[in-house]
Amino acid sequence: MGNQLTEMAPSAPFLPNFQSLHVVVVGLDAAGKTSLLYRLKLREFVETIPTKGFNTEKIKISRTSENQGVPVLILANKQDLAGAMSVAEVEKVLALHELSASTLHHAQGCSAVDGQGLQPGLEKLYEMILKRKKTVRQTRKKR
């Protein structure tokens, strides 16, 4: 799923050109992962059926050393629904405050139905990617 982000970039004017990126999209069942990807690619809401395929149990953001500093964007989807968890609640449940200071992260409320919140979330992800690349370059220069 995540490889589609690179294919979408030319149709997303708010994202400058960038090299191919690996993006992982994870979430609970019926969280709206496929709907979000269709919203990004087609710029419209597409009614989807449950996606069958790779399945995971509830996960937490890995705190292993190999993941330190990798930018993390949390999209709190379904903000158009009355019972949706707030962004603050999502941050608390995922224990984002426990991430290393070197792990850039941002939580953004959004809705795959109307697209609200997706652009600012992806703009923030792009900023974090640039910041991470700059940090890696500086670290390599010091060696």
Buried (B, 14 or more C-beta within 10 A) or exposed (E): BEEBBBEBBEEBEEBEEEEEBEBEBBBEEEBBBBBBBBBBBEEEBEEEEEBEEEEEEEEEBEEEEEEEBBBBBBBBBBBBEEEBBEBEEBBEEBEBEEBEEEBBBBBBBBBBBEBEBBBBBBBBBBEBBEEBEEEEEEEEEEE
